[in-house]
Amino acid sequence: MTQEPKGSATEEATRPEPLEPHADRLSPNHPHYREIMREHDAALERGEFGYLDPQTGLFVMTATFHLRRGKCCHNGCRHCPYVGAKEDA
C-alpha cells in the first residue's frame, strides 16, 4: 500500500523538467544512469513513491514524491525537482 506524502501542492519553484534529475545529483554521464532512470520511471508508472537503487539497494524517493511534498528537504535527494530551480528561473 502506497502512502500519500504530506502536502499535495507545489510550494517551491521547480526546474523546467522536474522529473529529470539535476546533473549535480545524477549526471547523465553516470555509468548506471540509464538503469537508474529505468527503475525511477518504472516506479512512477506503478504509482510508487520510490524504488530500490539497482547498485546499492538503497530506497530512493521519486521526483513525484518530492513534488507532492511541496518543498526541498535539503538532504541531497537524487530526484529533487527543486535543486537548481532558482538558477533556471
N, C-alpha and C positions, 0 to 999 in steps of 0.2 A: 504494500500500500504506500503510495507516494503522499508525503505531507506537503501541504501548501506553505511556502515560506511567509513570514510576516511581511506585511506591506504588499500592495498589488500595483502600485503606480510608480513610474519612474520619477524620482525626485531630483536626481542629479543629471547633468547633461551626459550624453553618451557619444562615443565615436560614430562617424557616419555608417560604419558597418559593424555594429556591436556584437555580432555572432562570430566574427573573426578575431582571434586573439591578437593583442598588441604585440608587435615584433620584439619588444623588450621582455615579454613574458613567454612567448613561444615563437621563435624565429622560424620563418618558412624554410630556412636552411638547416634546421634541426634534423638530425639523421632519422628521427622517428615521427616527423611532422605529419605525414600522411596517415600513418597508423593511428596516431593520437587523434587527429581530426575525424577519422572514420569512427572511432569509439565515441567521440563527442557528438557527432551528428546522429549516430545510431541511438544514443541516449535521448537526444531531442526528439527523434521520430517516435520513440517509445513513450514520450511524455515524462521521462525521468529527470531528476534534478542533478544527477551526477553519474559518473562512470568510473571504472577501475582503470588506472593508468596501465597501459599494456607493458610498460617496462618495470615500473616499481611496485605495482599492485595497490598503490595508494588511491583512496577515493578522491576524485576531483569534481568540483561543482561545475555545472554547465553555465554558459552565458545567460541562458534563460533564467536560471535560478537567481543569478545576480541582478538581472533586470527586474525581476519581481520583488527582489529585496529592496530595490529603490535607491541604494547608495553604496559607495565603496566602503569596505570594512578595513582597508589598509593592511591586509595580511599577505599581499603579494599573490593573489589568486591568478592562476593561469588564464582564465577566460573572463576576467573582469572587464566589462564593457565601458567602465568609467575611466580607465587608465588612458591618458593622452587626450581625453575629450577637450580639455581647455586649450591644448596646443593646436588641435584641429579646428577649433571654432574661429 
